[in-house]
Amino acid sequence: MRRLCLAVVPLDRISRLERLDSAAYEWIFANTWDEAGEVIRTRPVDLGVVDPLVRGETGVAEVERLREQFPSLPLLLYCALSPTVATILLRLGRVGVRRVIFAHFEDGPANLRQIVSRELEQTALQQVMSAVDNYFQRLPGSLRIALEMSLYTPDHRASVDLLAGQARLSRRECQEWFTRAQLPVPRIVLVLMRLLYAHRLLRDPGHTLENVARKLGYAKARTLQLQLRTVFGVTAGELRDVTPLAAAEAIVQRYFVAALSEAAQLAEISERLA
């Protein structure tokens, strides 16, 4: 499963990033800060790796702006050690950018790979998975991985057949596992996970409904809007004020707990009739 990462760094550091595991990472290298912002708005980027001095000291303000506009995107500073760097780190720390790796000191291949991997554990998508992971514990590991992979597929119509194929199961086996785990049918779970991901992105001031829909593969933003209203009972604009915890809890209570209760009732009835 390849993770899409954005980098705004000098040429000498591009080659170091490119030498990381090509099966695990796909890199987009932006030449300007405006280009970087456009990539974040339109592509499902998981991580930004930036040097605030790559275009001079004005880049510090640009990194601040990226952080303020897209707080759900982890930002990793990758800069040279210099007399001015302490002031820069202090300034960017005030807006929540706290991870840094120093070129030529800490960016050996193994260490760089480890740091990038660790930062990718903090993505909005990983937070979505963590919020509902307890309800997937009864699924086999391959199916849980396939669920996560489905969110990286830029197509909101990700099918049960695709999910089953990624888990190396038949469609029937896939559906049976969801029944055993007392979950809604796979198709509904796929939609719910994608909407939780959309909610995380919509809370970013720099994202609009239209570009979130584009990032997630919707042909029309209106389709995403209708799904959000159906599941959460509010518009996309109103949903921005709902916390991630409240959004996850709403889905858990309405769809997962309800499914568990229904399954328990059916089991009780079956036991009485046996």
Secondary structure, DSSP 8 states (H G I E B T S, - for coil): --EEEEEE--HHHHHHHHTS-TTTEEEEE-SSHHHHHHHHHHS---EEEE-TTTT-THHHHHHHHHHHH-TTS-EEEEE---TTHHHHHHHHHTTT--EEEETTTT--HHHHHHHHHHHGGGSHHHHHHHHHGGGGTTS-HHHHHHHHHHHHSS-TT--HHHHHHHTT--HHHHHHHHHHTT---HHHHHHHHHHHHHHHHHTSTT--HHHHHHHTT-S-HHHHHHHHHHHHSS-HHHHTTS-HHHHHHHHIIIIIHHHHHHHHHHHHHHHHH-
